[in-house]
Amino acid sequence: MTSIKFLKEQSPEVSILKKIQYPKNYIFAVYLHDQTGAKLALLSNKRDKPLSVLPLKKGANFDQKFGYFAIGAPSKYPKNFKIHDFHIFGSINCPSSYSKIAAIEWNLRQFFPKRILNEAKKIFDNYKISKNEHQIAKPFITVDPDDAKDLDDAIYIETDNSKNNPGGIVLFVGIADVSFFVKPNSIIDREALKRGNSTYFPDKVIPMLPEDLSNNLCSLKENSPKKAVVVKMRLDHRGYKIKHEFIRGIITVEKNYSYKNFEAFLSDCKTKKKYSVYKKALNILKQSPHLKNRLNLNLAEKKISLSSEGYPTNVFEKNSLRSNELIEMTMILSNLCVSQTLSQSITKYLSRYHEIPDKHALKDLNIFTSLNDLATIRGKQVTSNSFNELLKQCKYPEKKELLSNFILRILPKAKYSDVEVGHFGLNLPLYCHFTSPIRRYADLTVHRSLAFALKWEMDDFNFMEDHKAICKIINESEKKSVGAERESLDRYSALFMSKHIDDYFDGIVSGSSRSCIFIKLKKFPIEGVLLKKYLDSKNEKKRSSFKYGKSKARDMGLSTGDEVRVKLVSVLPYNGSITFSL
């Protein structure tokens, strides 16, 4: 039998440094021991029932601990498995364990080897700004989430005073110049590629780069001169981009704002004179032909508040503000400028592509909308705006949310490619990622490509790097990060709901499967399941092969979008499962 290899790092915790093929008799589980006996509750699947196991030896107290367990053949009767090897990672009674569980399960690289930390510190300690470096003397600002530490983008907007552009603006977007510090094929670069991107959990961040770089040297903190690549854009009063150029130099951020704080300056009554042009810019960008036809599902972001001890105190939806929209649009325009420049050169670069949904996805969508008494998509030419128009016709907020989530599920996932491909969701023929080089490896490579194309650096790495292989790695990394973040949120949500056992909630039917109906609560952005065993016996026997959700729900006396009153009957925080009854 192949053994499992675990590598200890500069931490008392244990982390898996690379993807390992585990033998079939090893499972990732929680060890539970109560009056009913010893069990292993699987973490990889919410629906799997716990395995009954023989108790561990006396003195081996692993109750409520999670890890990898090796099990032998089950006894004939009763059917109990014997644990003959185990690797314990932590206790599920500690809230921070839930992020750790997700990180281990998805094989994320949680810790940096000491030599990489030392190299990052060396870069940080040795860098001094040269007097000869170009100073871009503009009062930049950053606008980010409250808890952000890796600040990689800043903006400055001013009125265009040129006579040939009345009512226009000049937009400056400064991006941390990470490629200046992280050179191709360096040990930090190789580690960053393996990680692919930063991963964000409710309680911590697993960064792509060591903190000496991500949170300090490269981060655009206020009143601190930083290396940056600036995209300068001239826009007319309709939001059309007249021209753009790139500047490499030093910027100094005047102020770090949160989205909430900067929102006040975009309101009618609180706008400072110095920020009035930002409000003007927002209105111009909204009508920009480069931006106005992008897919807009308007889905709120799920957030979790934690106490000082790390326990969830609230689960809520954070709606997008106008400040979010301003930053989003400026970043999209910046990425567009970079892709346009690189497409006109011989320089290789990584593009961000998003495919058109296939006919089967559109068929599923039209069946879903017709079952829910909503409009359908007609015509052969489907664009991102087709979905926007569909959402506009939906007058009921709760059904609009269901429709938005359904559209999100049927759309292909955006990926990275080594060839130039369009982006369906943004309705753009060319697109790449450039604005987040601290937390995305794709952006770091695009910075290098731009530096090569503009002859800022003459290294020939661009023609040596295997962009196809890089795409494969970072596409997989992105998939793992998204999965780990989602499961961590589910576990924290379940932990939050554990104090509400036997409480009643108003909810809405969001979908169904063969064995259950999915219920989304109105009070919290939390989804759980209503099992068939909790329904009337007469409905329990009914079956349907229909896969779009509403028929199954109807068979059980409910339909997608129906409002229901449910009781919380069971919560398992370690795997994120939440169960309701009527």
N, C-alpha and C positions, 0 to 999 in steps of 0.2 A: 504493500500500500504506500502510495506517495504521501510523504509527510507535508504538513503545512509549515511554511516558513514565515516567521514574524520577525521583523527587524526593530530593535529598540533605538530610539533617537534621543535627542537632547531634551528629554521630557520623561517624567515618571510614567506617562501613559504609553500605550502601545499603539502603533499605527501600521497599517499595511502600505508599503511603499510602492508596490506594483501589483497589477492585476494577477491574481493567482488562480489557477484551475484547482478547485477543491475536489477531493474525492467525494463520491456520492454519499458516503456515510457520515460526512460532516455537515452539520446544519447550523445556521445562525439563529439563535433562540434565546429565550429567557427561562431560567430555571425557577420553577415555582414549587413550593412545598407547603401544603396545608392539610386539613383533616381528611381530604379525599385522596391524598397521596402525593407523590412527586411527579411533576410534569415538565415537559419542554414545550413552551409556546413559541411557535415559529414566528420570526420577524419578517420574513420575506413575502408573506402573503396574509392579508387580513382575514381571509376566509378559511384558512387551514385550522383544523382543530388541534388542540395540544396533544402531544404524544405522551402516553404514560410511560414512565421510566422507573427503574429500580432506584431506590434512594441511594445517595452517595454515602460513603463511609462516615462513621461518627467523627465529628471534628471538622468535617468539610462543610462549612456553612455557606452555601452559595445561593440561598433563597433571595429572590428578586434581583439576581445578577444576570447580566447578558454577556454572551460571548459565543465562540464556536465550540460545538460539542460533537465528539465522535461517538456514534452509537453502533452497537453490534446487532446481530440478528435478534428478533423478538423471541421471547419465550412462547411456548405453545399456549399455555393457559395459566393465568390471565396474560393477555398480550402486552407484556412490558418489555421495553428496550433497556439494555445495559449501557451506561456511559463508560467508555474505557479511555477517553482522553478529552481534555477541554482546555480552552484558552479564554479566560475571563477578562473583559474589558472594563466593566464598571457596574454600578448599581442603578436600577431604573428609578429608585427613590430620589435620586439627585436630578433636578431638572436639566442641568447641562448635559446629562447623558443622552437626551433625545437628539441633539445635534450630532453627538459622537456616534450614536447608533446609525444615523443616516450616512455620516461620513465613512464609516467602516463598511457598511453594507454596499455603498456605491464605489468603494475603493478609491476614495479621494486621498491625496497626499496632504496630510494634516500638518506636518512639521518639516522645517527646513534642516537639512544636514548642517552640521557646525561649519564645515568649510564654506558653504554658501553664505551663511550668516556672516562669517568673517570677511568674505569677499565684498559683500554689500557694505559692511561697516568701513572697509578700506576705501571704497569708492566715495562714501559719504564724508569720511574724514579728510580725504585728499583733494576734493573738489573746491576750487576757489574761482570766483567770477573774475575773468580777465577784464582789464580796463579797455581792451580793444573790442569786446563783444558789443554788438549793436543793441542799444537800449530802445525799446518801443514804449515811448512815454505816453501811455494812455491809462486812465484810471479804471482798470478792469475790475469786475466783480465776479464772484462765483455764486451760484444758486444751487443748492444741493439739499438732500434729506438732512434732518436734524442731527443724526448720528454719524454722518459721513466723515471719514478721515482721509480717504484717498481722493483728493480733489484734482481731477485731471482736465477740467475745462473751465474757461472763464470767458466772459463776453464784455464788450464795450460797444455802445451804439451812439452815433452822432448824426445830426442833420447834414445832408449833403448840400454844401453851399455853392456847388458849381451851377452855372446858369443853364446848362443843357440838361439838368435833371431836377426840375422843380418838384418839390414835395417828396423827394427821394431821401434815402438814408444810406449811411455807410456803416456796415456791420463788421466788427472785429471779433473773431473767435480765436482765443488762445488755448492751445492744447499742450499739455506737459510734454517736453521733449525727451521722452524716455529712451528713444533710440540712441541719443547722445551718450547715455550712461551704460546701456545694456547692448553690448556688441554681439554680432552674430557668432554663434558657436562658442560663446563663453560659457562658463559653468552656470552662471545665473540664467543665461539665455536657454540653455538645455533644460534646466529645471522649470523655467517658465513655460516652455513648450509642452513638457509632460503634464503640467497642470492645466494649460489651455486658457484658463480664466479664473477669476476669483469666484468664490462661492459664499453666498450671504445667508446666514442662519439668523433666527430671532435673537440669539444671544452672542453671536460672534461671527467673525469673517475668517474664512480660509483664503488668504491672499495669493495672488499669482506671483508677486514679487515680495522679497523680504521687507519688513516694515521700515528699515532704514531708507529704503527707496520709495516704497508705496505711500507711506504716511509722512515722510519727512523730506528727503532730497527732491523728489519729483512732485510732491503734492503742492498745489498752488495756494498756499496759506497767505493770509493778508499780511501786508507790510514786510514781505520777504521776497527779494528778487529771485526769479526762477527762470530756468531755461525753458523756452516754449517755441512752438511753431504756430504762427498766426495766419489765419485765413482772413483776408480783407476782401469784403464784397460790397459792391455798389448796387443798390436796388432802387428801381423807380417807384413811383407812388402806388403802382398796382402790384408790387411785389416781384416784378420780373427782374432777374439778375442780369445786369448790364455787363459786368466784368468781374473778375476776381484775380487775386494774386496772393503769393505766399511770402511770408517774412520769417526768418529765423533769428531769434535774438533773446533778449532778456525782458520779461514783463514783471511788473509789481502789482499785485492785486490790492486794491484799496480796501475792499470789505468782503468778508465771507458771509453770505446770507443763507438762511434756510428758505425753502419754498414758502412756508407760512409767513415768515417775516417780510419777504420781498413782495408777497401778494398785496400787502397794504399799499405799496407804492404804485401798484397798477389799478387801484380802486379810484373812483371818481373824486372822492373827498380827501384822500390822504396822499396824493401824488406830489412828491417834492419836485420842484422845478427842474432839478438836475436829472430826474428820472422820467420827466414827461415824454421825452423822446422814446423811451422804452415802451410806454403805453402806445404811442403812435406806431412804433415798429410792430407791436403785436397785431394791430389792426391791418397793417400792410401785409404782414406775413400770412394772415388768415386768408387773404384773397390771392396769394401768390399762385400762379399757374403750376409751379413746381411742387406745391404742397396741398392745395385745396382738394385734390381728388384722391388723396391717400385713404386707405381703409381706416375707418374710425369706429371701433367697437365700443369705445367709452366704458370699458370695464374698470371698476374700482380695484385698487390694490389691497390685498388682505394684509393686515399688520397685526402684530401682537405686542402688547405692553407687558413689561416684566418688572417685578418688584426687585428690591436690592438683593434679595436672596435668589433671584432668577426664576421665580414662579410667575406664570402668566396671570395678570390681573385684568386683562381685557383683550378681546378679539374684535377687531373693527375693520371697516372698509375705509380706505383713504382715497377720497375722490380727487381726481385731477384738478388742479387749480390753474388759473391763467398763467401763473409763473411757471408751472410745469410745461404748459403748452408753448410758452415763449422759448424756453430752453430746448424743448424737443424739436421745434421747427428750425431753430438756428443750428442745431447739431445735424439735422437731416440735410440742410443746405450746405454745410461744411463738407459732409461726406460726399455729397453730389459734386461739389467743386473738385475734390481730390480725384474722384473716379473719372471726371471729364478730362482732367489734366493727364492722368496716367493712361487713359485710353488713346490719347493722341501721341503718346511716346512709344518707344519700343520696350519699355520697362515692364517686366512681369509684376503682377500684383494679385492679391487675393480679393475677389469680389464677393459680395453678399447677394445671394440670389434667393428668390421666392417664386416657386412655380405656380402656374395657373391651376386651380383645382380641376380634377378630372371629371368626366361626365358622371361617374358613379357617385362622387361627392355631391355634385349638383342635384342628382336624382334624389339622394338621401335628404338634401336640404328641402327640395320641393315637396317631398312626402311629409316631412316634418311640419312645414309651414301650412300645408293644406289640412293636415290633421288638427292643427291648432288654430284654424280659421284665420290664417295670415296670408298675405300676398305671396306669390311665387315669382321666381326669376324666369323671365321669358327672353327668347332671342338667342342667337348663336354666339354673339360677341359679349362675353362676360368680362367685366373689369371690376376693380376694387370699388368703383363708384356704384356698380350694380348692387352690391351688398349695402352700401350706404343708403341708397334709395329704398331698399327693402326695409331697413331699420326705421327710416323716416315714416313709412306708412304704418308702422306698428304704434298704436296710440296708447297701449297699456304698458306702464313702466316695468311691471314684473315679467310680462311676456317678452318685452324687449330685451331684458336681461337674459332670459332663457334662450332667446334667439341668438343673441350675441355670443353666448357660451357655446351654442351648437355650431355656429359659423366657425368659431375658433377651433373646435374639435375636428371639423371636416377639412380645414385648410391644411395644405402641406406645411411642414416645418421649414422655416428659413434655414439655409445652410451656407457654408463657404465653398467657393469654387476657384479653381486656378484658371478658369476661362471667363470671359465677360458674358454675363447673363443678366437679364432684367429682373426687376423686383415687382412682383404682382401687387403685394400689399401696399407699397408706396406709389405704385403706378409710375415707375421710373424705368427707362431703358437700361441705365447703368447705375450701379450703386456699390459702395464699399464701406467698411467700418474703419474710422480714423480717429474718432474723438475720445476714445477711452483706452489709451495704450497702457495705463497702469493696471487695468483689470482684465484686458482681453489681448491675447497673443496676436490675433489677426490684425488688430489695430497697430501693434508694434511693427509687424512686418510691412504694413502699408506705409508707415512712417519711413522705414528704410527704403522702400521703393520710391517714395516721393523725393527723399534726399538724393538718391541716385539719379532720378529723372531730371532734377533741377541742378545737378552737378555740385551739390553741397558736399557730398562725399563721393569719392571715385572708386570705392571698393567694388569688386565685381561679384559680390555675394549674390546679387540679384539673379545672375545667370547660373549660379552654382547650387542654390537652394532648391530642394525638391518640393515645389509648391503643392503638387498633388498629394504627396505624403503628409505635408503639414495640414492640409485640409482634412484629410482622413482623421488625423489625431485630434484636431481641435473641434471637429464636428462631434466626435465621440465624447470629448471632454465636456462640451456644452450640454449634451444629452444627460450625462451623469450629474452635472451640477443642478440642472433643472429638476431631475428626479429627486436628488437629495434635498434640495430646498423645499420641494412640495411635500415630501414625507415628513420633514422636520416640522413644517407648519401644521400638518395633520396631527402629529403627536402632541405638539404644544396645545392645539385646539382641544384635543381630547382630554388632556390634563386639566385645562381650564374648565371643561364641562363636567369633570369628575365631581365637583362640588355641587352639581345640580341634579344628582340622581333623584328620580321620582318627581321632578318638577315638570310642569306642563309648558309647552311652547306653541306658538303659531308658526306654521311653516307653509311651504309651497312644494308641490310635487315637481321635481326637476328632471326626472327620468326613471327608468326601471330596467331590470334584468329578469332572468328567468326565476330567480329566487327572492328578489326584493324590490322595493320601490325606494328611490332616492328622495330624501326630504331636505330642502334647504330652509334653515330657520330665518325668520324675519328679523328677530332681535339681534342675532349675530351672523356673520358671514361664514356659517359652519354648516356642513352637509353630513348627514348620517343616513342610515338605512332603516327602513321599515320592513321587517321580515314577513314572509307570507304566513308564518305560524301565528302572528299577532293579528291577522285579519279573520273575518268571519269564516267558519268552516265551509260554508257553501261557496264562497269565492276562492277558498284555498285550493280546491280541486281543479280549478279552471287553468288551462294552459293556452299559450299562444306562441307561434313561431315568429311572429312579427318582431323585427329587430329595432324599430324606431322608438320604442318606449311607450307610446301612448296606448297601443292596443293591449299590451301586457298590463299596464296600469288600469285600463278600463275593465279588463277581465277580473281584476281584483277590486273593482268598484271605484277606482280613481282614474283621473286623467292628468296628463302633463299640464301644469299651470294651475291645478286645483289647490285651493287653500284647505289646510287640514290643521287640526289640533292634535298634537302628539305628546306623549309622555316619554321622558328619557329613562330607559330601563337598564342600560348597560354601557359602560365605557371601559376601554382597554387602552390606556395612554401609551403603553410600550409599542403598540402597532397602529395606533391612530384610529381604531374602530369605534364608532358611536352608533348605538342601536336605540330605536324608538318603538313604541307601541301606540295604537290609537286610544 
